[in-house]
Amino acid sequence: MSFRNRSKNAQEAHEAVRPTDFTRQPKDMSSYLDNDGQRLYELIWKRAMASSMQKAALEQVAIDSATVDRKSIMRATGSVIIFDGFLKLYQEDHDDPADDDDGASKILPRVTEGESLTTGEVRPEQHFTKPPPRFTEASLVRKMEELGIGRPSTYASIITVLQDRSYVRLENKRFEPENRGRVVTAFLSGYFERYVEYNFTADLEDRLDQVASGDTNWKQVLRDFWVDFYEAIKGTEGLKISDVIDTLDADLGPHFFPPREDGSDTRVCPSCKDGRLGLKLGKGGPFIGCSNYPDCSFTRPLSVASAEDDEIAGMALPKVLGVDPDTEKDVTLRKGPFGFYIQLGEPEGKEKPKRATLLKSFSPMEVTLEIALALLALPRDIGLHPETGEMIQAGIGRFGPYLKVGPAYTSLGPDEDVLSIGLNRAVTVIKEKPPKSRGAATALRDLGAHPADGKPVGVFKGRYGPYVKHGSVNASVPKSETEESITLEQAVELLAARAAKGKKGKKKASKKVAKKAAKKKAKKKASRKKAAKPKSSS
């Protein structure tokens, strides 16, 4: 068998794994390999053999089948096999069904016009045309191979650089462009178009191959590249920042300001209602800003925003929601570095006003006085737990909404409402999701009373493994023992060693502190003597 490389920049060093003898079929290897080894050999044998077989011939068709009265017509689209080729032996599965939205790869039976068909299951499906899927790592490499960009040894570094520089992000195994990548691409396409064309890299690599083979002078290749590149750079020297921003704004405008369903202008500033939103450049990078700056200071991150987002961003804050009937203080909606929050009254001396975080499930535009007062009233009592008799409380903490029973906390999911959750549902949530205790840890085993003071000694589970505890002294259980095998005597020895080690550490620390204090005192005394010494008269 002889093969010919179709890729101009193929590297022969990248050798495939293949059987040493194709006559050794997978069924003949069962006596030499285990089950996993035989399955692996079968995969390698089939793929190697299939790569040597003829291509399959497929014909894309659309089959219309109608009922006898021709009132209902059903269509199936796919491919009909004209010649099996390598598909007779091996067929790869698709990594992602989304790659085949048009159904072209569905294999359909060969039928003739007028043939009678048996009706099976009929599933009505509505189909919407979708844009081409984003590149995956595999499809991006295939595209670069097709265009002649890069080499097998450079594909991994290219993909890594794209992610490290935040030009793209990997989401559901597909590359989604980041705003930084869009800006860089728009700039290069606008001012260095020749150097981002697909054939530029491929042609340059061909010339480098000619240099490697001795057919071209390397100095001439560098000279040809540098002369044109230098002229391109010289052409951008006279550009102003405003010119570049205007070019980027015109190129990226359809992405950041897409048309709305109501037909309203997406460029109108939601704050001053008179300015035009556009791309701006600041110390922290590009952002969206108003053309009436500095009279209007409206800004938003470089992202696609809806009409509601613009309205929220243009809100006049703080916004007075009403007056608390109990304290007669104003309840206001405000925005801090970590998002929106509710505040009751104003600071009075050193006393800070009461505040409550606005949950992400609430839109700042829809917050009412009733909702604000309910958030300020948290944590609230829900009721007594039917098994323990302890009060269940609902509140919002550092990590979001929670339920609290005694010292134990249980996080509330996004589908639960901390303001309205009832007793029955709270008990169910606590039962389904084990709570996290912020109080005293529960002992796994009680080893008994300590011989010195009679206080209990227990085995606990910690972050780094099991440990024994007596009072405020903790000692790790050695790896030779387990939480079930350790005895009281062993625990007492471990605790005594840990306590002695702690005392030595404290003694050393106290000596160090005393030495430092004495040195400081001597320094002060010397400075006082120096200040009290009379100056000699001239």
VEXDREN-2710 file (C-alpha; in Angstrom, 1 decimal):
% VEXDREN-2710
k/r/px/py/pz
1/MET/0.0/0.0/0.0
2/SER/1.3/3.5/-0.9
3/PHE/0.0/6.8/0.4
4/ARG/0.5/10.4/-0.6
5/ASN/0.4/13.4/1.8
6/ARG/-2.1/16.0/0.8
7/SER/-1.1/18.5/3.4
8/LYS/1.9/20.6/2.2
9/ASN/3.2/21.1/5.8
10/ALA/2.7/17.5/7.0
11/GLN/5.4/16.3/9.4
12/GLU/6.5/12.8/8.9
13/ALA/7.7/12.5/12.5
14/HIS/4.1/12.3/13.7
15/GLU/3.6/8.6/13.2
16/ALA/0.3/6.8/13.8
17/VAL/-0.1/3.7/16.0
18/ARG/-0.9/0.7/13.8
19/PRO/-0.8/-3.1/13.9
20/THR/2.5/-4.7/12.9
21/ASP/0.6/-7.3/10.8
22/PHE/-2.9/-6.7/9.4
23/THR/-3.5/-10.4/9.2
24/ARG/-3.7/-10.5/13.0
25/GLN/-7.4/-9.8/13.3
26/PRO/-9.0/-8.8/16.6
27/LYS/-10.7/-12.2/17.0
28/ASP/-7.3/-13.9/16.9
29/MET/-5.9/-11.9/19.8
30/SER/-8.3/-13.1/22.5
31/SER/-5.8/-15.6/23.9
32/TYR/-3.1/-13.0/24.2
33/LEU/-5.0/-10.0/25.6
34/ASP/-7.4/-9.3/28.3
35/ASN/-10.9/-7.7/27.6
36/ASP/-9.6/-4.1/27.7
37/GLY/-6.5/-4.8/25.6
38/GLN/-8.6/-6.7/23.0
39/ARG/-11.0/-3.8/22.7
40/LEU/-8.1/-1.3/22.3
41/TYR/-6.5/-3.6/19.6
42/GLU/-9.8/-3.8/17.8
43/LEU/-10.1/0.0/17.7
44/ILE/-6.5/0.4/16.4
45/TRP/-6.9/-2.4/13.8
46/LYS/-10.2/-1.1/12.5
47/ARG/-9.0/2.5/12.2
48/ALA/-5.7/1.6/10.6
49/MET/-7.5/-0.7/8.1
50/ALA/-10.3/1.8/7.4
51/SER/-7.7/4.5/6.6
52/SER/-6.4/2.3/3.8
53/MET/-9.8/1.7/2.2
54/GLN/-11.7/3.7/-0.4
55/LYS/-13.8/6.7/0.5
56/ALA/-17.5/6.2/0.9
57/ALA/-19.8/7.7/-1.7
58/LEU/-22.9/9.4/-0.1
59/GLU/-25.7/11.3/-1.8
60/GLN/-27.7/13.9/0.1
61/VAL/-31.4/13.5/-0.4
62/ALA/-34.8/14.6/0.9
63/ILE/-37.5/12.0/1.0
64/ASP/-41.1/13.1/0.9
65/SER/-43.7/10.6/2.0
66/ALA/-47.4/11.3/1.8
67/THR/-50.5/9.6/3.1
68/VAL/-53.0/8.0/0.7
69/ASP/-55.2/11.0/0.7
70/ARG/-52.1/13.3/0.3
71/LYS/-53.4/15.5/3.1
72/SER/-50.2/15.0/5.2
73/ILE/-46.7/15.1/3.7
74/MET/-43.6/14.2/5.8
75/ARG/-40.0/15.0/4.9
76/ALA/-36.8/13.3/6.0
77/THR/-33.4/14.7/5.0
78/GLY/-30.2/12.8/5.2
79/SER/-27.8/10.8/3.1
80/VAL/-28.1/7.6/1.1
81/ILE/-25.0/5.3/0.8
82/ILE/-24.1/4.8/-2.9
83/PHE/-20.8/3.0/-2.0
84/ASP/-19.9/1.7/1.5
85/GLY/-16.1/2.2/1.3
86/PHE/-14.5/2.4/4.7
87/LEU/-17.9/2.7/6.4
88/LYS/-18.3/-1.1/5.9
89/LEU/-15.7/-1.6/8.5
90/TYR/-15.5/1.5/10.8
91/GLN/-17.6/4.6/11.4
92/GLU/-16.8/7.2/14.0
93/ASP/-19.4/8.7/16.3
94/HIS/-20.1/12.4/16.2
95/ASP/-18.6/14.4/19.1
96/ASP/-21.5/16.9/19.1
97/PRO/-24.9/16.5/17.5
98/ALA/-25.0/20.3/17.0
99/ASP/-22.4/19.9/14.3
100/ASP/-25.1/18.4/12.0
101/ASP/-28.1/20.7/12.3
102/ASP/-29.1/20.1/8.7
103/GLY/-29.3/16.4/9.2
104/ALA/-27.1/15.7/6.2
105/SER/-25.2/12.9/8.0
106/LYS/-28.4/10.9/8.9
107/ILE/-28.2/7.7/6.9
108/LEU/-31.6/7.0/5.1
109/PRO/-32.6/3.8/3.3
110/ARG/-32.6/3.8/-0.5
111/VAL/-36.2/4.1/-1.7
112/THR/-37.8/4.5/-5.2
113/GLU/-40.5/6.8/-6.3
114/GLY/-44.0/5.4/-5.7
115/GLU/-42.8/2.8/-3.2
116/SER/-45.2/2.0/-0.3
117/LEU/-43.8/2.6/3.2
118/THR/-45.0/1.4/6.5
119/THR/-45.9/4.2/8.9
120/GLY/-43.9/4.0/12.2
121/GLU/-43.6/6.7/14.9
122/VAL/-44.4/10.2/13.6
123/ARG/-42.7/13.0/15.6
124/PRO/-43.5/16.6/14.4
125/GLU/-40.5/18.8/14.9
126/GLN/-40.1/22.5/14.4
127/HIS/-36.7/23.5/12.9
128/PHE/-35.0/26.9/13.0
129/THR/-32.0/27.8/11.0
130/LYS/-29.0/28.2/13.2
131/PRO/-25.7/29.9/12.6
132/PRO/-22.7/27.7/12.0
133/PRO/-21.4/26.2/15.2
134/ARG/-18.4/27.7/17.0
135/PHE/-15.0/26.1/16.6
136/THR/-14.0/23.3/19.0
137/GLU/-10.3/22.5/19.5
138/ALA/-10.5/19.7/17.0
139/SER/-12.5/21.6/14.3
140/LEU/-10.1/24.6/14.7
141/VAL/-7.1/22.4/14.1
142/ARG/-8.8/20.9/11.0
143/LYS/-9.5/24.4/9.7
144/MET/-5.9/25.5/10.2
145/GLU/-4.7/22.4/8.4
146/GLU/-7.1/23.1/5.5
147/LEU/-5.9/26.7/5.2
148/GLY/-2.2/25.7/5.7
149/ILE/-1.8/27.7/8.9
150/GLY/0.7/26.5/11.5
151/ARG/2.3/23.1/12.0
152/PRO/1.2/20.1/14.1
153/SER/3.9/21.0/16.6
154/THR/2.4/24.6/17.0
155/TYR/-1.3/24.0/17.1
156/ALA/-1.3/23.4/20.9
157/SER/0.6/26.7/21.6
158/ILE/-1.7/28.7/19.3
159/ILE/-4.8/27.5/21.1
160/THR/-3.1/28.1/24.5
161/VAL/-2.2/31.7/23.6
162/LEU/-5.7/32.5/22.4
163/GLN/-7.0/31.5/25.9
164/ASP/-4.2/32.9/28.0
165/ARG/-4.6/36.4/26.4
166/SER/-8.4/36.2/27.0
167/TYR/-9.2/36.4/23.2
168/VAL/-11.6/33.5/23.6
169/ARG/-13.0/31.3/26.3
170/LEU/-13.8/27.6/26.2
171/GLU/-17.5/27.1/26.9
172/ASN/-19.2/23.7/26.4
173/LYS/-16.1/22.6/24.5
174/ARG/-16.5/25.4/22.0
175/PHE/-14.5/28.7/21.7
176/GLU/-16.6/31.8/22.4
177/PRO/-15.0/35.1/21.4
178/GLU/-14.2/37.5/24.2
179/ASN/-14.6/41.3/23.8
180/ARG/-10.8/41.7/24.0
181/GLY/-10.5/39.3/21.1
182/ARG/-13.1/41.2/19.1
183/VAL/-11.3/44.6/19.6
184/VAL/-7.9/43.1/18.6
185/THR/-9.4/41.5/15.5
186/ALA/-11.1/44.7/14.5
187/PHE/-7.9/46.7/14.9
188/LEU/-5.8/44.3/12.9
189/SER/-8.4/43.9/10.2
190/GLY/-8.7/47.6/9.9
191/TYR/-5.0/48.6/9.8
192/PHE/-3.0/45.4/9.1
193/GLU/-5.4/43.5/6.8
194/ARG/-2.7/41.8/4.7
195/TYR/-1.1/40.2/7.8
196/VAL/-4.3/38.6/9.1
197/GLU/-5.3/37.1/5.7
198/TYR/-5.4/33.3/5.7
199/ASN/-3.0/32.9/2.7
200/PHE/-0.4/35.2/4.2
201/THR/0.7/32.7/6.9
202/ALA/0.4/29.8/4.5
203/ASP/2.5/31.5/1.8
204/LEU/5.2/32.6/4.3
205/GLU/5.5/29.1/5.7
206/ASP/6.0/27.8/2.1
207/ARG/8.8/30.3/1.7
208/LEU/10.3/29.2/5.0
209/ASP/10.2/25.6/3.7
210/GLN/12.1/26.7/0.6
211/VAL/14.7/28.3/2.9
212/ALA/15.1/25.1/4.8
213/SER/15.5/23.1/1.6
214/GLY/18.1/25.6/0.3
215/ASP/16.0/26.8/-2.7
216/THR/15.6/30.4/-1.4
217/ASN/17.9/32.9/0.2
218/TRP/16.8/33.6/3.8
219/LYS/17.9/37.2/3.7
220/GLN/15.7/37.9/0.7
221/VAL/12.7/36.4/2.6
222/LEU/13.3/38.6/5.6
223/ARG/13.9/41.6/3.4
224/ASP/10.6/41.1/1.5
225/PHE/8.7/40.7/4.7
226/TRP/10.2/43.7/6.6
227/VAL/9.9/46.2/3.7
228/ASP/6.2/45.7/3.4
229/PHE/5.6/45.5/7.2
230/TYR/7.6/48.6/7.8
231/GLU/5.5/50.5/5.3
232/ALA/2.3/49.3/7.1
233/ILE/3.6/50.5/10.4
234/LYS/4.6/53.9/8.9
235/GLY/1.1/54.2/7.6
236/THR/-0.4/54.1/11.2
237/GLU/2.0/56.6/12.7
238/GLY/-0.1/59.6/11.8
239/LEU/-3.3/58.1/13.3
240/LYS/-4.9/59.7/16.3
241/ILE/-6.5/57.7/19.1
242/SER/-9.9/59.1/18.2
243/ASP/-9.4/57.8/14.6
244/VAL/-8.7/54.3/15.8
245/ILE/-11.6/54.3/18.3
246/ASP/-14.0/55.6/15.5
247/THR/-12.9/52.7/13.2
248/LEU/-13.4/50.2/16.0
249/ASP/-16.7/51.7/16.9
250/ALA/-18.0/51.4/13.4
251/ASP/-16.8/47.8/13.0
252/LEU/-18.0/46.6/16.4
253/GLY/-21.2/48.7/16.6
254/PRO/-23.5/45.9/15.2
255/HIS/-22.3/43.5/17.9
256/PHE/-22.4/45.8/20.9
257/PHE/-25.5/47.7/19.8
258/PRO/-27.8/45.1/18.1
259/PRO/-31.3/46.2/17.0
260/ARG/-34.1/45.8/19.4
261/GLU/-37.5/44.2/18.8
262/ASP/-39.3/47.5/19.6
263/GLY/-37.2/49.4/17.1
264/SER/-35.8/51.8/19.7
265/ASP/-32.3/53.3/19.1
266/THR/-29.7/51.2/21.0
267/ARG/-27.2/54.1/20.9
268/VAL/-29.2/56.6/22.9
269/CYS/-27.7/57.2/26.3
270/PRO/-30.2/56.0/29.0
271/SER/-28.9/58.6/31.5
272/CYS/-29.0/62.0/29.7
273/LYS/-31.3/60.8/26.8
274/ASP/-29.4/63.1/24.5
275/GLY/-25.9/61.6/24.1
276/ARG/-24.8/58.8/21.8
277/LEU/-23.2/55.6/23.2
278/GLY/-20.0/54.5/21.7
279/LEU/-16.7/52.8/22.2
280/LYS/-14.3/54.6/24.6
281/LEU/-10.8/53.9/25.8
282/GLY/-9.6/54.3/29.4
283/LYS/-6.8/53.3/31.7
284/GLY/-8.6/50.0/32.4
285/GLY/-9.2/49.2/28.8
286/PRO/-12.1/49.8/26.4
287/PHE/-15.7/50.5/27.6
288/ILE/-19.0/51.9/26.5
289/GLY/-19.5/55.6/27.3
290/CYS/-21.7/58.6/26.4
291/SER/-20.6/61.2/23.8
292/ASN/-21.7/64.0/26.2
293/TYR/-18.8/63.3/28.7
294/PRO/-17.9/65.1/31.0
295/ASP/-21.5/66.5/31.4
296/CYS/-22.8/62.9/31.3
297/SER/-20.7/60.3/33.1
298/PHE/-22.7/57.2/32.0
299/THR/-20.5/54.1/31.4
300/ARG/-21.0/50.4/31.2
301/PRO/-18.6/47.5/30.6
302/LEU/-17.8/46.4/27.1
303/SER/-20.7/44.0/26.6
304/VAL/-24.0/43.6/24.8
305/ALA/-26.7/45.2/27.1
306/SER/-30.5/45.0/26.8
307/ALA/-32.8/47.9/27.2
308/GLU/-33.4/47.0/30.8
309/ASP/-29.7/46.9/31.5
310/ASP/-29.2/50.4/30.1
311/GLU/-32.2/51.6/32.1
312/ILE/-30.7/50.1/35.3
313/ALA/-27.3/51.6/34.5
314/GLY/-28.9/55.0/34.0
315/MET/-30.8/55.0/37.3
316/ALA/-30.4/58.0/39.6
317/LEU/-29.1/56.6/42.9
318/PRO/-29.7/56.6/45.8
319/LYS/-33.4/56.0/45.0
320/VAL/-35.9/56.6/47.8
321/LEU/-38.3/53.7/48.0
322/GLY/-40.4/55.0/50.8
323/VAL/-40.5/55.4/54.6
324/ASP/-40.2/52.7/57.2
325/PRO/-43.4/53.0/59.4
326/ASP/-41.6/51.7/62.5
327/THR/-38.6/54.0/62.5
328/GLU/-39.9/56.7/60.1
329/LYS/-36.5/56.5/58.3
330/ASP/-36.1/56.6/54.5
331/VAL/-35.6/53.3/52.8
332/THR/-33.2/53.7/49.8
333/LEU/-31.9/51.6/47.0
334/ARG/-28.1/52.0/46.5
335/LYS/-25.2/50.5/44.6
336/GLY/-21.9/49.6/46.0
337/PRO/-18.8/47.8/44.7
338/PHE/-20.5/44.4/45.1
339/GLY/-23.8/45.3/43.7
340/PHE/-27.2/46.8/44.7
341/TYR/-28.3/46.9/48.4
342/ILE/-31.1/48.4/50.6
343/GLN/-30.3/50.9/53.3
344/LEU/-32.4/52.1/56.2
345/GLY/-31.8/55.8/57.1
346/GLU/-28.4/57.5/57.2
347/PRO/-25.3/57.1/59.3
348/GLU/-25.7/58.7/62.8
349/GLY/-22.2/59.3/64.3
350/LYS/-20.3/56.1/64.5
351/GLU/-23.5/54.0/64.2
352/LYS/-23.8/52.5/60.7
353/PRO/-27.3/52.2/59.1
354/LYS/-28.9/48.8/58.6
355/ARG/-28.3/47.3/55.2
356/ALA/-29.5/44.3/53.2
357/THR/-28.1/42.8/50.0
358/LEU/-30.4/42.8/47.0
359/LEU/-30.6/39.3/45.6
360/LYS/-29.9/38.7/42.0
361/SER/-33.4/37.3/41.5
362/PHE/-34.8/40.8/42.1
363/SER/-34.5/43.5/39.4
364/PRO/-33.5/46.9/40.8
365/MET/-36.2/48.4/38.6
366/GLU/-38.9/46.3/40.3
367/VAL/-37.9/46.6/44.0
368/THR/-40.8/48.0/46.1
369/LEU/-40.9/49.3/49.6
370/GLU/-42.5/46.0/50.7
371/ILE/-39.7/43.9/49.3
372/ALA/-37.1/46.2/50.8
373/LEU/-38.6/46.1/54.3
374/ALA/-38.8/42.2/54.0
375/LEU/-35.1/42.1/53.2
376/LEU/-34.2/44.4/56.0
377/ALA/-36.2/42.2/58.4
378/LEU/-34.0/39.2/57.7
379/PRO/-33.1/36.9/59.3
380/ARG/-36.7/35.8/60.1
381/ASP/-38.1/32.9/62.1
382/ILE/-39.9/30.3/60.1
383/GLY/-40.9/27.8/62.8
384/LEU/-39.8/25.0/65.1
385/HIS/-38.2/22.0/63.6
386/PRO/-40.5/19.0/64.2
387/GLU/-37.7/16.6/65.2
388/THR/-35.3/18.8/67.2
389/GLY/-37.7/21.5/68.4
390/GLU/-35.1/24.2/67.4
391/MET/-36.1/27.4/65.6
392/ILE/-35.5/27.5/61.9
393/GLN/-34.4/30.8/60.5
394/ALA/-34.0/32.1/57.0
395/GLY/-31.5/34.8/56.1
396/ILE/-28.9/36.1/53.7
397/GLY/-25.3/35.7/54.5
398/ARG/-21.9/36.1/52.9
399/PHE/-22.5/33.2/50.6
400/GLY/-26.1/33.9/49.8
401/PRO/-29.5/32.8/51.2
402/TYR/-29.5/30.2/53.9
403/LEU/-31.5/28.2/56.5
404/LYS/-30.2/28.0/60.1
405/VAL/-31.1/25.4/62.7
406/GLY/-29.0/25.8/65.9
407/PRO/-25.4/26.1/64.9
408/ALA/-26.0/24.4/61.5
409/TYR/-26.5/26.3/58.2
410/THR/-28.0/25.0/54.9
411/SER/-27.6/26.9/51.7
412/LEU/-30.8/27.8/49.7
413/GLY/-30.7/27.0/46.0
414/PRO/-31.6/29.6/43.3
415/ASP/-35.2/28.1/43.0
416/GLU/-36.0/28.9/46.7
417/ASP/-37.3/32.3/47.9
418/VAL/-35.8/33.3/51.2
419/LEU/-38.7/35.7/51.8
420/SER/-41.5/33.3/51.4
421/ILE/-40.2/29.8/52.1
422/GLY/-42.5/28.0/54.6
423/LEU/-41.9/25.5/57.4
424/ASN/-42.7/22.3/55.5
425/ARG/-40.4/23.2/52.6
426/ALA/-37.6/24.4/54.9
427/VAL/-37.7/21.0/56.7
428/THR/-37.5/19.2/53.4
429/VAL/-34.6/21.3/52.1
430/ILE/-32.6/20.7/55.4
431/LYS/-33.3/16.9/55.2
432/GLU/-32.3/16.7/51.5
433/LYS/-29.2/18.8/51.8
434/PRO/-26.9/18.0/54.8
435/PRO/-26.3/21.3/56.7
436/LYS/-22.9/22.8/57.4
437/SER/-22.2/23.4/61.1
438/ARG/-20.5/26.6/62.1
439/GLY/-20.5/25.7/65.8
440/ALA/-18.7/23.0/67.7
441/ALA/-17.6/20.0/65.6
442/THR/-19.3/16.6/66.4
443/ALA/-17.0/13.8/67.6
444/LEU/-16.8/10.7/65.4
445/ARG/-15.9/8.6/68.5
446/ASP/-15.8/9.3/72.2
447/LEU/-12.7/7.6/73.6
448/GLY/-13.5/8.3/77.2
449/ALA/-12.3/10.6/80.0
450/HIS/-8.8/12.1/80.2
451/PRO/-6.9/10.6/83.2
452/ALA/-5.6/14.1/84.3
453/ASP/-8.9/16.1/84.6
454/GLY/-11.7/13.7/83.6
455/LYS/-12.7/15.8/80.5
456/PRO/-13.8/13.9/77.4
457/VAL/-11.3/12.9/74.7
458/GLY/-12.8/12.4/71.2
459/VAL/-11.9/11.6/67.6
460/PHE/-12.9/14.3/65.1
461/LYS/-12.7/14.5/61.3
462/GLY/-10.7/17.5/60.1
463/ARG/-9.7/19.1/56.8
464/TYR/-6.4/17.2/56.7
465/GLY/-7.7/13.9/58.2
466/PRO/-8.8/12.6/61.6
467/TYR/-7.5/14.1/64.9
468/VAL/-8.0/13.7/68.6
469/LYS/-9.2/16.6/70.8
470/HIS/-9.0/17.3/74.6
471/GLY/-10.2/20.7/75.6
472/SER/-8.4/23.2/73.4
473/VAL/-5.6/20.8/72.4
474/ASN/-5.8/19.0/69.0
475/ALA/-3.4/16.3/67.8
476/SER/-3.4/14.7/64.4
477/VAL/-3.9/10.9/64.2
478/PRO/-0.8/9.3/62.6
479/LYS/-1.2/7.6/59.2
480/SER/-0.5/4.2/60.8
481/GLU/-3.7/4.5/62.8
482/THR/-7.4/5.2/61.8
483/GLU/-10.2/6.9/63.5
484/GLU/-11.6/3.4/64.4
485/SER/-8.4/1.8/65.7
486/ILE/-6.9/4.6/67.9
487/THR/-7.2/4.0/71.6
488/LEU/-7.5/6.4/74.6
489/GLU/-4.0/5.6/75.7
490/GLN/-2.6/6.5/72.3
491/ALA/-4.7/9.7/72.2
492/VAL/-3.4/10.8/75.6
493/GLU/0.2/10.4/74.4
494/LEU/-0.4/12.3/71.2
495/LEU/-2.1/15.1/73.1
496/ALA/0.7/15.3/75.7
497/ALA/3.3/15.6/72.9
498/ARG/1.3/18.2/71.1
499/ALA/0.8/20.3/74.4
500/ALA/4.6/20.1/75.1
501/LYS/5.4/21.2/71.6
502/GLY/3.0/24.1/72.0
503/LYS/4.5/25.3/75.3
504/LYS/8.0/25.3/73.7
505/GLY/6.7/27.3/70.8
506/LYS/5.1/29.8/73.2
507/LYS/8.3/30.0/75.3
508/LYS/10.4/30.8/72.3
509/ALA/7.9/33.3/71.0
510/SER/7.8/35.1/74.5
511/LYS/11.6/35.2/74.6
512/LYS/11.7/36.7/71.2
513/VAL/9.1/39.3/72.1
514/ALA/10.9/40.2/75.4
515/LYS/14.2/40.6/73.5
516/LYS/12.6/42.9/70.9
517/ALA/11.0/45.0/73.7
518/ALA/14.3/45.3/75.6
519/LYS/16.1/46.4/72.4
520/LYS/13.4/49.0/71.7
521/LYS/13.6/50.3/75.3
522/ALA/17.4/50.7/75.0
523/LYS/17.0/52.6/71.8
524/LYS/14.6/55.0/73.4
525/LYS/16.9/55.5/76.3
526/ALA/19.8/56.3/74.0
527/SER/17.7/58.8/72.1
528/ARG/16.6/60.6/75.3
529/LYS/20.3/60.9/76.5
530/LYS/21.3/62.3/73.1
531/ALA/18.5/64.9/73.3
532/ALA/19.4/65.9/76.9
533/LYS/23.1/66.4/76.1
534/PRO/24.0/70.2/76.1
535/LYS/25.2/71.7/72.8
536/SER/28.7/73.2/72.8
537/SER/28.8/77.0/72.4
538/SER/30.6/78.4/69.4
END
